[in-house]
Amino acid sequence: MGAIGTARVDTSERLTRLRTLMQQQDVKVDAFLVPSEDEHFSEYPSEADKRRGFISGFNGSAGCAIVTLNDAYLFTDGRYFLQAEQQLDTTTWSDVPRDVPTWQEFLQKNLVQGTRIGVDPTLILGLCVIYVVVSYECRPIQTLADAQSLKNSLGKSELVPLSQNPVDIVWGSERPRRPKNPVFALNVKYSGLNHSFAAKLDRVRQELAKKSAVALAVTLLDEVAWLFNLRGTDIDFNPVFFAYAVVKHDSAVLFIDETQLDDAVRTHLDQDVGGLVKKDQPVLLGDKTNLAVVHALGEENVVIVPSPTAALKAIKNSTEIEGFRQCHIRDGAALARYFAWLEEQLNNRAVLNESQGSDKLEEFRAELDLFRGLSFTTISSAGPNAAVIHYSPDPNDCAIISKDQIYLCDSGGQYLDGTTDVTRTWHFGTPSKEEKRAFTRVLQGHIAIDTAIFPTGTTGYVMCVNIRLLCPKNADNTSETRGQEEPYGEMVLTIGLLISLYMEYIDLTALHKYRHGTGHGVGHFLNVHEGPQGIGTRIAYNSTGMKPGMTVSNEPGYYADGKWGIRIESVVIVREVNTPNNFGKNGYLGFERVTMCPIQTSLIDLSILTAEEKKWLNDYHAEVEFKVAPLLEGKDEHALAWLKRQCQPV
């Protein structure tokens, strides 16, 4: 998520050296592609793999740089537009229009024919997800014929795999070393008996049999960690380690630096390992496997499919679900202590900056049982900084938290029994009418998602286009009737309508201000952003239907650039919902919320809340107080009093 620092970096010398290397005889490329990811396509790479950040000075988690012999371009998404404007040196980096959807399309339309485009094959996706742009939409490559389509779309230009990444050469001795930290086993009391290492291997082998494949190569770090019930600390905030794995019908191979394994881990693994994969049957590769792996195995020997490991990992078992519930209750106690402390400090006219607030929250979390670190850099943002969606404060240069401004805090923790991610927006003084109205409309959007009932298999993409609130035709969608009557009719609430509904005073042209997904998957003591499930307009979300046991976030927001930002985020678990007649005989799903942190009622314009929405808010706060208060009693009476005050019914 957020990355510390917003200062501009002079990258002119780095670019000059890179262009010199690009023109060398053994390279000879006219452009070079620098993506964000490492060879495992980690959303948050290690410091040693942040090549795009090094060459551009932009340190957001998403983006891609293209450097030509004369120009340099950066592509990112709406979460980081403002941050990129703050960090990029405009004397060396050209402006890329925000309506250009992909770097692939940019290559198609802006580079002259015959351009040699250099790539590091370990950092480019393999056959199935090098994207082809068709009518401003991206679709994944599934076959060699599609791969040829990409080549054809580039005309006489070509992608040139390089044996050594020239950015690494420019970086030289200043490049950090890649971590090789100790790996540890996750006890089955946290993963569940039916999610033991052996049980997971059996389930993967069932997938191999279905597809008549000889092996599955596992390349994503969180998938390797999940599959072997191992965790590590090689990447900040993500309890993973550098490794690859191959699962065959009779053995499993873990490719890892042996110095990272102690005797306990070796005993935990206790499986037959070793041996080569025979090529008389295809090897399955997940759809985020890099091109170098594809080439190593041979294009003719692989079948690229949506990762079966990712699909299995996404559905939590009863042990993991209970872990999510418990870690969020403990996390709620830390949040209550922090927000109570912050309010008191501001009332006493203490001068605190955003970084000091972030550090204090981490102190409270660190006292909790089973805590293993933060799940991402805390977004502690005051006033205008709250409009920078993934902002994080620089300890040496950040804003003061003021009673007179919006304060947005997006944070999370890693615990042995689960991962948390929660955003709450506060105003410790007197909010303006505009701020209260916007906050209330965001809350109404949050409640609409929390209470949604939808057919089994509905994708997060469809949910983001049509959030379906199933209710009797022409009837009120009250808590008494919702889910109790047969849903003969549907009230279809589009996200566009939802946003205009909860921000009706804002012109529709302002809808671009909601520049992030409505929800993302959350790992179990793994990556805070987990696929394949999610709620948003990414076309990838249309490939995975919601299933019971999946965990996702619920986080609508609104951002007034240069003024303030508002987001309300909680983690929810997909659950089955019973309707009297099971209309359509498909079954229905809803959400169970597990985040336990008050929503500030003094920021709400109660006059525009419906009776049902008020009931939802009161029920939620009663649950928060019931579950969190016992953890504060006798430990932090001030936080306990604050919690009870914030949970008073409206």
C-alpha positions as CSV (number, residue, x, y, z in Angstrom):
1,M,0.0,0.0,0.0
2,G,1.6,3.2,1.1
3,A,5.3,3.8,0.7
4,I,7.1,6.3,2.9
5,G,8.4,9.5,1.3
6,T,7.0,12.0,-1.2
7,A,10.1,14.0,-2.1
8,R,11.3,14.2,-5.7
9,V,14.4,12.3,-6.7
10,D,16.8,13.4,-9.4
11,T,17.1,10.4,-11.6
12,S,18.8,12.1,-14.6
13,E,22.2,10.4,-14.0
14,R,20.6,7.0,-13.6
15,L,18.7,7.4,-16.8
16,T,21.8,8.5,-18.7
17,R,23.7,5.5,-17.6
18,L,20.8,3.2,-18.4
19,R,20.6,4.7,-22.0
20,T,24.3,4.1,-22.4
21,L,23.8,0.4,-21.6
22,M,20.8,0.2,-23.9
23,Q,23.0,1.2,-26.8
24,Q,25.8,-1.2,-26.2
25,Q,26.4,-3.7,-29.0
26,D,25.4,-6.8,-27.1
27,V,22.1,-5.2,-26.1
28,K,21.0,-2.7,-28.8
29,V,17.5,-1.9,-27.6
30,D,15.5,1.3,-28.3
31,A,13.4,1.1,-25.2
32,F,13.5,-0.8,-21.9
33,L,10.6,-1.9,-19.7
34,V,10.9,-1.6,-15.9
35,P,7.9,-3.1,-14.1
36,S,7.2,-3.0,-10.4
37,E,7.2,-6.7,-9.6
38,D,9.9,-9.2,-8.9
39,E,10.1,-12.6,-10.6
40,H,7.4,-13.9,-8.3
41,F,5.1,-11.0,-9.2
42,S,5.0,-9.8,-5.6
43,E,2.9,-6.7,-5.1
44,Y,5.4,-5.6,-2.5
45,P,8.9,-6.6,-3.6
46,S,12.0,-6.6,-1.4
47,E,14.2,-3.6,-1.4
48,A,16.6,-5.4,-3.7
49,D,13.8,-5.8,-6.3
50,K,12.4,-2.2,-6.4
51,R,14.0,-1.4,-9.8
52,R,11.2,0.8,-11.0
53,G,11.4,2.9,-7.8
54,F,15.2,3.2,-8.2
55,I,15.1,4.3,-11.8
56,S,12.1,6.7,-11.5
57,G,12.0,7.9,-7.9
58,F,8.3,6.9,-7.7
59,N,7.8,4.4,-4.8
60,G,4.1,3.5,-5.1
61,S,3.3,-0.2,-5.2
62,A,1.9,-0.2,-8.7
63,G,3.4,1.1,-11.9
64,C,5.6,0.4,-14.9
65,A,8.3,2.6,-16.4
66,I,9.3,2.7,-20.0
67,V,12.6,4.3,-20.8
68,T,13.5,5.1,-24.5
69,L,16.7,6.7,-25.8
70,N,15.1,10.1,-25.5
71,D,12.2,9.9,-23.1
72,A,11.0,8.3,-19.9
73,Y,7.4,7.4,-19.0
74,L,5.6,6.1,-15.9
75,F,2.3,4.3,-15.9
76,T,0.3,3.8,-12.7
77,D,-3.3,3.6,-11.5
78,G,-5.6,6.1,-9.9
79,R,-4.5,5.3,-6.4
80,Y,-1.1,6.9,-7.1
81,F,-1.8,9.7,-9.6
82,L,-1.2,12.4,-6.9
83,Q,1.8,10.7,-5.5
84,A,3.4,10.3,-8.9
85,E,2.9,14.0,-9.5
86,Q,4.7,14.7,-6.3
87,Q,7.6,12.3,-6.8
88,L,8.5,12.4,-10.5
89,D,11.2,14.7,-11.7
90,T,9.3,16.4,-14.6
91,T,12.5,17.5,-16.3
92,T,13.3,13.9,-17.1
93,W,9.9,12.1,-17.0
94,S,7.2,12.8,-19.5
95,D,3.5,13.1,-18.6
96,V,1.5,10.0,-19.5
97,P,-2.2,10.8,-20.1
98,R,-4.4,9.2,-17.4
99,D,-6.7,7.8,-19.9
100,V,-4.1,5.5,-21.4
101,P,-5.1,2.1,-19.9
102,T,-1.8,0.1,-20.3
103,W,1.8,0.3,-21.2
104,Q,1.1,-2.3,-23.9
105,E,-1.2,0.1,-25.7
106,F,1.3,2.9,-25.3
107,L,4.0,0.7,-27.0
108,Q,1.6,0.0,-29.8
109,K,0.6,3.6,-30.5
110,N,3.7,5.7,-29.6
111,L,6.8,3.8,-30.6
112,V,8.0,3.8,-34.2
113,Q,7.9,0.6,-36.2
114,G,11.0,-1.5,-35.8
115,T,11.6,-0.6,-32.2
116,R,13.5,-3.1,-30.1
117,I,11.9,-3.2,-26.7
118,G,14.2,-4.7,-24.0
119,V,12.7,-6.8,-21.2
120,D,13.9,-8.8,-18.3
121,P,12.2,-12.1,-19.0
122,T,12.1,-12.9,-15.2
123,L,9.9,-9.9,-14.7
124,I,7.4,-10.3,-17.6
125,L,4.4,-12.6,-17.4
126,G,4.5,-15.8,-19.4
127,L,2.2,-16.8,-22.3
128,C,-1.2,-16.4,-20.5
129,V,-0.9,-12.9,-19.2
130,I,1.1,-10.8,-21.5
131,Y,-1.9,-8.6,-22.3
132,V,-3.2,-7.8,-25.7
133,V,-5.2,-4.6,-26.0
134,V,-8.4,-5.1,-28.0
135,S,-10.8,-2.1,-28.2
136,Y,-9.4,-0.5,-25.0
137,E,-9.9,-3.8,-23.1
138,C,-7.2,-6.2,-21.9
139,R,-7.6,-9.9,-22.3
140,P,-5.1,-12.6,-21.2
141,I,-3.1,-14.6,-23.7
142,Q,-4.1,-18.3,-23.5
143,T,-2.4,-19.8,-26.5
144,L,0.7,-19.5,-28.7
145,A,-1.6,-18.0,-31.3
146,D,-2.5,-15.3,-28.9
147,A,1.2,-14.7,-28.2
148,Q,1.6,-14.2,-31.9
149,S,-1.2,-11.7,-31.8
150,L,0.9,-9.6,-29.4
151,K,3.8,-9.8,-31.8
152,N,1.5,-8.8,-34.6
153,S,0.1,-5.9,-32.6
154,L,3.6,-4.5,-32.3
155,G,4.1,-4.7,-36.0
156,K,7.8,-4.7,-36.9
157,S,8.7,-3.9,-33.3
158,E,9.8,-6.7,-31.1
159,L,10.3,-7.7,-27.4
160,V,13.9,-8.5,-26.8
161,P,14.7,-10.7,-23.6
162,L,18.0,-9.5,-22.0
163,S,20.2,-11.9,-20.1
164,Q,21.0,-9.2,-17.5
165,N,18.8,-6.4,-16.3
166,P,20.6,-3.1,-17.1
167,V,18.9,-1.4,-14.2
168,D,20.8,-3.8,-11.9
169,I,24.0,-2.7,-13.5
170,V,23.2,1.0,-13.0
171,W,22.3,0.3,-9.4
172,G,25.6,-1.5,-8.9
173,S,27.0,-1.9,-5.4
174,E,24.3,0.4,-3.9
175,R,21.6,-2.2,-4.6
176,P,20.5,-3.9,-1.4
177,R,21.1,-7.6,-0.9
178,R,18.2,-9.9,-1.2
179,P,17.2,-11.3,2.3
180,K,17.7,-14.9,3.3
181,N,15.9,-14.9,6.6
182,P,15.0,-18.0,8.6
183,V,11.7,-19.8,7.6
184,F,9.3,-21.2,10.3
185,A,6.5,-23.6,10.2
186,L,2.9,-22.5,10.8
187,N,1.2,-24.8,13.5
188,V,-1.9,-26.6,12.3
189,K,-3.8,-25.0,15.2
190,Y,-3.7,-21.9,13.1
191,S,-4.1,-23.4,9.7
192,G,-6.6,-26.2,10.6
193,L,-6.1,-29.9,10.3
194,N,-7.7,-30.1,6.9
195,H,-5.2,-27.5,5.8
196,S,-2.1,-29.5,6.8
197,F,0.8,-29.5,4.4
198,A,0.0,-33.1,3.4
199,A,-3.7,-32.3,2.9
200,K,-2.9,-29.4,0.6
201,L,-0.6,-31.4,-1.5
202,D,-3.3,-34.0,-2.0
203,R,-5.8,-31.4,-3.1
204,V,-3.2,-30.0,-5.6
205,R,-2.6,-33.5,-7.0
206,Q,-6.3,-33.9,-7.5
207,E,-6.1,-30.8,-9.8
208,L,-3.2,-32.4,-11.6
209,A,-5.2,-35.5,-12.3
210,K,-8.2,-33.5,-13.6
211,K,-5.9,-31.8,-16.1
212,S,-3.8,-34.9,-17.0
213,A,-0.7,-33.0,-16.0
214,V,2.5,-34.3,-14.6
215,A,3.4,-31.4,-12.3
216,L,2.5,-28.0,-11.1
217,A,5.1,-25.3,-10.8
218,V,4.3,-22.8,-8.0
219,T,6.0,-19.5,-8.4
220,L,4.1,-17.0,-6.3
221,L,5.6,-16.5,-2.8
222,D,2.3,-16.5,-0.9
223,E,1.2,-19.7,-2.7
224,V,4.5,-21.5,-1.8
225,A,4.1,-20.4,1.8
226,W,0.5,-21.4,2.0
227,L,1.1,-24.8,0.3
228,F,3.9,-25.8,2.6
229,N,2.5,-24.2,5.8
230,L,5.6,-22.1,6.1
231,R,6.2,-18.5,6.8
232,G,9.1,-16.1,6.5
233,T,10.2,-12.5,6.7
234,D,12.0,-11.9,3.4
235,I,9.6,-9.2,2.3
236,D,8.4,-6.4,4.6
237,F,4.8,-6.8,5.8
238,N,4.3,-10.1,3.9
239,P,5.2,-13.3,5.9
240,V,6.8,-15.0,2.9
241,F,10.2,-16.2,1.7
242,F,11.9,-16.5,-1.6
243,A,11.3,-19.9,-3.1
244,Y,9.8,-21.9,-6.0
245,A,8.0,-25.2,-5.7
246,V,7.1,-28.1,-8.0
247,V,4.4,-30.6,-7.0
248,K,4.3,-33.9,-8.7
249,H,2.1,-36.9,-8.2
250,D,4.5,-38.7,-5.9
251,S,6.7,-35.9,-4.5
252,A,7.1,-32.2,-3.9
253,V,10.2,-30.1,-4.6
254,L,10.9,-26.9,-2.7
255,F,13.5,-24.7,-4.3
256,I,15.0,-22.5,-1.5
257,D,18.3,-21.5,0.0
258,E,19.0,-24.3,2.5
259,T,20.5,-21.8,5.0
260,Q,17.0,-20.6,5.6
261,L,15.8,-24.0,7.0
262,D,16.5,-25.3,10.5
263,D,15.9,-28.8,11.8
264,A,12.3,-28.0,12.9
265,V,11.4,-26.9,9.4
266,R,13.1,-29.9,7.8
267,T,11.1,-32.2,10.2
268,H,7.9,-30.3,9.3
269,L,8.5,-30.9,5.6
270,D,9.4,-34.6,5.9
271,Q,8.3,-35.3,2.4
272,D,10.1,-37.0,-0.5
273,V,11.8,-34.3,-2.5
274,G,14.1,-34.2,-5.5
275,G,13.9,-35.6,-9.0
276,L,13.3,-34.0,-12.4
277,V,10.0,-33.4,-14.1
278,K,9.6,-35.7,-17.1
279,K,8.2,-34.0,-20.1
280,D,5.9,-36.7,-21.4
281,Q,3.0,-34.8,-19.9
282,P,2.4,-31.0,-19.6
283,V,3.5,-29.0,-16.6
284,L,0.8,-26.7,-15.2
285,L,1.8,-23.1,-14.6
286,G,-0.2,-20.5,-12.8
287,D,-1.3,-17.4,-14.7
288,K,1.3,-15.2,-13.0
289,T,4.4,-17.3,-14.0
290,N,7.2,-15.3,-15.6
291,L,8.4,-15.7,-19.1
292,A,11.8,-17.1,-18.1
293,V,10.1,-20.1,-16.4
294,V,8.0,-20.7,-19.5
295,H,11.1,-20.7,-21.7
296,A,13.1,-22.9,-19.2
297,L,10.4,-25.6,-19.4
298,G,9.7,-25.1,-23.1
299,E,6.5,-23.5,-24.4
300,E,5.5,-26.8,-25.9
301,N,5.6,-28.5,-22.5
302,V,3.4,-26.2,-20.4
303,V,-0.2,-25.4,-19.9
304,I,-1.0,-22.1,-18.3
305,V,-4.1,-22.0,-16.2
306,P,-5.6,-19.9,-13.4
307,S,-3.5,-21.0,-10.4
308,P,-5.2,-23.9,-8.6
309,T,-3.2,-23.1,-5.5
310,A,-4.6,-19.5,-5.5
311,A,-8.1,-20.9,-5.8
312,L,-7.6,-23.3,-2.9
313,K,-5.9,-20.7,-0.7
314,A,-8.7,-18.2,-1.2
315,I,-11.3,-20.3,0.6
316,K,-10.6,-20.3,4.4
317,N,-11.5,-23.2,6.5
318,S,-13.4,-23.0,9.9
319,T,-10.1,-22.7,11.8
320,E,-8.8,-19.8,9.7
321,I,-12.2,-18.1,9.8
322,E,-12.2,-18.2,13.6
323,G,-8.7,-16.9,13.5
324,F,-9.9,-14.0,11.4
325,R,-12.6,-13.2,14.0
326,Q,-10.3,-13.4,17.0
327,C,-7.4,-11.4,15.5
328,H,-9.8,-8.6,14.5
329,I,-11.2,-8.4,18.0
330,R,-7.7,-8.0,19.4
331,D,-6.8,-5.6,16.6
332,G,-9.9,-3.6,17.6
333,A,-8.5,-3.2,21.1
334,A,-5.3,-1.7,19.7
335,L,-7.3,0.7,17.5
336,A,-9.5,1.8,20.4
337,R,-6.4,2.5,22.5
338,Y,-4.8,4.5,19.7
339,F,-7.7,6.6,18.7
340,A,-8.6,7.3,22.4
341,W,-4.9,8.3,23.0
342,L,-4.8,10.5,19.8
343,E,-8.1,12.3,20.7
344,E,-6.8,13.0,24.2
345,Q,-3.4,14.3,23.0
346,L,-5.1,16.6,20.5
347,N,-7.5,17.9,23.2
348,N,-4.5,18.6,25.3
349,R,-3.0,20.6,22.4
350,A,-0.1,18.2,21.9
351,V,1.7,18.6,18.6
352,L,1.9,15.3,16.8
353,N,2.8,14.5,13.3
354,E,1.4,11.7,11.1
355,S,4.5,9.5,11.5
356,Q,4.3,9.8,15.3
357,G,0.7,8.7,15.2
358,S,1.6,5.8,13.0
359,D,4.4,4.7,15.4
360,K,2.1,4.9,18.4
361,L,-0.5,2.6,16.7
362,E,2.2,0.1,16.0
363,E,3.2,0.2,19.7
364,F,-0.3,-0.7,20.7
365,R,-0.5,-3.6,18.2
366,A,2.9,-4.9,19.2
367,E,1.5,-5.6,22.7
368,L,-1.1,-8.0,21.3
369,D,-0.9,-11.8,21.5
370,L,0.2,-13.6,18.3
371,F,1.4,-10.3,16.7
372,R,4.1,-10.8,14.0
373,G,4.3,-7.3,12.5
374,L,2.3,-4.9,10.4
375,S,0.5,-6.0,7.2
376,F,1.5,-2.9,5.3
377,T,2.9,0.6,5.9
378,T,0.4,2.5,7.9
379,I,-1.5,5.2,6.0
380,S,-1.6,8.0,8.6
381,S,-2.8,11.0,6.7
382,A,-4.1,14.4,7.8
383,G,-6.0,17.0,5.7
384,P,-4.9,17.1,2.1
385,N,-2.7,14.0,2.5
386,A,-5.9,11.9,3.1
387,A,-6.8,12.5,-0.5
388,V,-3.6,10.7,-1.6
389,I,-5.1,7.2,-1.5
390,H,-1.9,5.3,-0.6
391,Y,0.0,8.0,1.2
392,S,2.3,7.2,4.0
393,P,4.2,9.8,6.1
394,D,7.9,10.5,5.9
395,P,9.2,10.6,9.5
396,N,11.5,13.5,8.5
397,D,8.9,15.5,6.7
398,C,5.2,15.0,7.3
399,A,2.1,17.0,8.3
400,I,0.9,17.7,11.8
401,I,-2.4,16.0,12.8
402,S,-4.8,18.8,13.5
403,K,-8.2,18.8,15.3
404,D,-9.5,21.0,12.5
405,Q,-8.8,18.5,9.7
406,I,-10.0,15.1,8.5
407,Y,-7.6,12.3,9.7
408,L,-7.6,9.1,7.7
409,C,-5.9,6.0,9.1
410,D,-5.6,2.8,7.1
411,S,-3.6,0.2,8.9
412,G,-3.3,-3.5,9.6
413,G,-1.5,-6.3,11.5
414,Q,-0.1,-9.7,10.8
415,Y,-1.0,-12.3,13.5
416,L,-0.4,-16.0,13.6
417,D,-4.2,-16.5,13.3
418,G,-5.0,-13.9,10.6
419,T,-4.4,-10.7,8.8
420,T,-6.1,-7.4,9.4
421,D,-6.8,-4.3,7.3
422,V,-8.9,-1.5,8.5
423,T,-9.6,2.1,7.6
424,R,-11.4,4.7,9.8
425,T,-11.8,8.4,9.1
426,W,-12.0,10.8,12.0
427,H,-12.5,14.5,12.7
428,F,-11.5,15.5,16.3
429,G,-12.9,19.0,16.0
430,T,-15.9,20.4,14.2
431,P,-16.3,19.0,10.7
432,S,-17.8,21.0,7.9
433,K,-21.2,20.3,6.4
434,E,-19.5,19.1,3.3
435,E,-17.3,16.7,5.2
436,K,-20.2,15.3,7.2
437,R,-22.4,14.8,4.1
438,A,-19.6,13.1,2.2
439,F,-18.7,10.8,5.2
440,T,-22.4,9.9,5.6
441,R,-22.7,9.0,1.9
442,V,-19.6,6.8,2.0
443,L,-21.0,5.1,5.1
444,Q,-24.2,4.4,3.3
445,G,-22.2,2.8,0.5
446,H,-20.3,0.7,3.1
447,I,-23.6,-0.4,4.6
448,A,-25.0,-1.3,1.2
449,I,-22.1,-3.6,0.5
450,D,-22.1,-5.1,4.0
451,T,-25.8,-6.0,3.7
452,A,-25.8,-7.2,0.1
453,I,-27.3,-10.6,-0.7
454,F,-26.3,-12.0,-4.1
455,P,-26.5,-15.3,-6.0
456,T,-23.8,-17.8,-5.5
457,G,-21.0,-17.4,-8.0
458,T,-21.5,-13.7,-8.5
459,T,-18.1,-12.2,-9.4
460,G,-16.6,-9.2,-7.7
461,Y,-16.6,-7.4,-11.1
462,V,-20.3,-7.9,-11.5
463,M,-20.8,-6.8,-7.9
464,C,-19.0,-3.6,-8.5
465,V,-21.1,-2.9,-11.6
466,N,-24.3,-4.1,-10.0
467,I,-24.5,-4.4,-6.3
468,R,-27.6,-6.4,-5.9
469,L,-29.8,-5.8,-2.9
470,L,-32.3,-8.6,-3.1
471,C,-35.7,-7.6,-1.8
472,P,-39.4,-8.1,-2.5
473,K,-40.6,-6.1,-5.5
474,N,-41.8,-2.6,-4.5
475,A,-41.1,-3.4,-0.9
476,D,-38.8,-1.6,1.6
477,N,-35.4,-3.2,2.1
478,T,-35.7,-3.3,5.8
479,S,-33.9,-5.6,8.2
480,E,-37.1,-7.4,8.9
481,T,-37.9,-8.1,5.2
482,R,-34.5,-8.5,3.6
483,G,-33.7,-12.2,3.2
484,Q,-37.1,-13.2,4.8
485,E,-39.2,-12.7,1.7
486,E,-38.8,-14.3,-1.7
487,P,-36.7,-12.0,-3.9
488,Y,-39.1,-11.9,-6.9
489,G,-37.7,-8.6,-7.8
490,E,-34.3,-7.0,-7.6
491,M,-33.2,-3.5,-6.7
492,V,-30.1,-3.1,-8.8
493,L,-27.8,-0.4,-7.5
494,T,-24.9,0.3,-9.8
495,I,-21.7,1.6,-8.4
496,G,-22.1,4.8,-10.4
497,L,-25.6,5.2,-9.0
498,L,-24.3,4.3,-5.5
499,I,-21.6,6.9,-5.7
500,S,-23.9,9.6,-7.1
501,L,-26.5,8.6,-4.4
502,Y,-24.1,9.1,-1.5
503,M,-22.5,12.1,-3.1
504,E,-25.5,13.6,-4.8
505,Y,-24.2,17.2,-4.3
506,I,-21.1,16.4,-6.3
507,D,-21.2,16.6,-10.1
508,L,-21.0,13.2,-11.8
509,T,-17.7,14.3,-13.5
510,A,-16.2,13.9,-10.0
511,L,-16.6,10.1,-10.0
512,H,-13.0,9.7,-11.0
513,K,-12.2,10.6,-7.4
514,Y,-13.0,7.1,-6.4
515,R,-9.8,5.7,-7.8
516,H,-9.5,2.3,-6.2
517,G,-11.3,-1.0,-6.0
518,T,-14.2,-1.5,-3.7
519,G,-12.7,-4.6,-2.1
520,H,-9.7,-6.9,-2.3
521,G,-9.0,-10.4,-1.0
522,V,-7.2,-10.8,2.3
523,G,-4.8,-13.6,3.1
524,H,-4.7,-15.7,6.3
525,F,-1.4,-14.6,7.9
526,L,-0.3,-13.9,4.4
527,N,-0.5,-11.1,1.9
528,V,-2.9,-8.4,2.8
529,H,-3.9,-8.2,-0.9
530,E,-4.8,-11.7,-2.1
531,G,-6.3,-12.9,-5.3
532,P,-8.1,-14.1,-7.2
533,Q,-11.2,-12.7,-5.5
534,G,-12.0,-9.0,-5.1
535,I,-14.7,-6.4,-5.7
536,G,-13.8,-3.9,-8.4
537,T,-13.8,-3.0,-12.1
538,R,-10.6,-5.0,-12.9
539,I,-11.6,-7.5,-15.5
540,A,-9.6,-10.1,-13.7
541,Y,-12.2,-10.0,-10.9
542,N,-14.8,-11.3,-13.4
543,S,-13.1,-14.7,-13.6
544,T,-13.7,-15.7,-10.0
545,G,-17.1,-16.1,-8.4
546,M,-17.6,-15.4,-4.7
547,K,-17.6,-18.6,-2.6
548,P,-18.2,-19.2,1.1
549,G,-15.0,-18.8,3.1
550,M,-13.5,-16.1,0.9
551,T,-12.3,-13.0,2.7
552,V,-12.5,-9.5,1.1
553,S,-12.4,-5.9,2.2
554,N,-15.3,-3.4,2.0
555,E,-13.9,0.0,1.4
556,P,-15.8,2.7,-0.5
557,G,-14.3,6.2,-0.3
558,Y,-14.3,9.7,-1.6
559,Y,-11.3,12.0,-2.2
560,A,-11.4,15.8,-2.6
561,D,-8.0,16.5,-4.1
562,G,-6.0,19.0,-2.1
563,K,-8.5,19.1,0.7
564,W,-9.3,15.8,2.4
565,G,-10.2,12.1,1.8
566,I,-12.7,9.7,3.3
567,R,-12.6,5.9,3.4
568,I,-14.3,3.3,5.6
569,E,-12.9,-0.2,5.3
570,S,-13.7,-3.4,7.1
571,V,-12.8,-7.0,6.3
572,V,-15.8,-9.3,5.6
573,I,-16.1,-13.1,5.1
574,V,-18.3,-14.5,2.4
575,R,-21.0,-16.7,4.0
576,E,-24.1,-18.6,2.8
577,V,-27.5,-16.9,3.3
578,N,-30.7,-18.8,3.5
579,T,-33.7,-17.5,1.7
580,P,-37.2,-19.1,2.1
581,N,-37.5,-20.5,-1.4
582,N,-34.0,-20.2,-2.8
583,F,-35.2,-18.4,-5.9
584,G,-33.4,-19.7,-9.0
585,K,-32.2,-22.7,-7.0
586,N,-28.7,-21.3,-7.1
587,G,-28.2,-20.4,-3.4
588,Y,-27.4,-17.0,-2.1
589,L,-24.4,-15.4,-0.3
590,G,-23.8,-12.5,2.0
591,F,-21.1,-11.1,4.2
592,E,-20.0,-11.5,7.8
593,R,-18.1,-8.5,9.0
594,V,-15.1,-9.2,11.3
595,T,-13.5,-5.8,11.8
596,M,-14.3,-4.4,15.2
597,C,-13.6,-0.6,15.3
598,P,-16.2,2.2,15.8
599,I,-17.3,4.5,13.0
600,Q,-17.3,8.1,14.2
601,T,-21.0,9.1,14.7
602,S,-20.2,12.8,15.1
603,L,-19.1,12.8,11.5
604,I,-22.5,11.5,10.3
605,D,-25.3,13.6,9.1
606,L,-28.0,11.6,10.8
607,S,-30.8,13.4,8.9
608,I,-30.0,11.4,5.7
609,L,-29.6,8.0,7.3
610,T,-32.6,5.7,6.9
611,A,-34.0,3.9,9.8
612,E,-32.5,0.7,8.6
613,E,-29.0,2.3,8.3
614,K,-29.3,3.6,11.8
615,K,-30.2,0.2,13.1
616,W,-27.2,-1.3,11.2
617,L,-24.9,1.3,12.8
618,N,-26.3,0.7,16.3
619,D,-26.1,-3.1,15.9
620,Y,-22.5,-2.9,14.7
621,H,-21.5,-0.6,17.6
622,A,-23.2,-2.9,20.1
623,E,-21.2,-5.8,18.7
624,V,-17.9,-3.8,18.7
625,E,-18.4,-2.9,22.4
626,F,-19.4,-6.4,23.4
627,K,-16.4,-8.0,21.8
628,V,-13.7,-5.4,22.4
629,A,-14.5,-3.9,25.8
630,P,-13.4,-7.0,27.8
631,L,-9.9,-6.7,26.3
632,L,-9.7,-3.1,27.7
633,E,-11.2,-3.6,31.1
634,G,-8.5,-3.3,33.8
635,K,-5.9,-2.5,31.2
636,D,-6.8,0.9,29.7
637,E,-9.8,2.5,31.3
638,H,-9.4,5.6,29.3
639,A,-9.7,3.6,26.0
640,L,-12.6,1.7,27.5
641,A,-14.5,4.9,28.3
642,W,-13.7,6.2,24.8
643,L,-15.0,3.0,23.2
644,K,-18.3,3.1,25.1
645,R,-18.8,6.7,24.1
646,Q,-18.1,6.0,20.5
647,C,-20.5,3.0,20.5
648,Q,-23.5,4.9,21.9
649,P,-26.6,4.3,19.8
650,V,-27.7,7.1,17.5
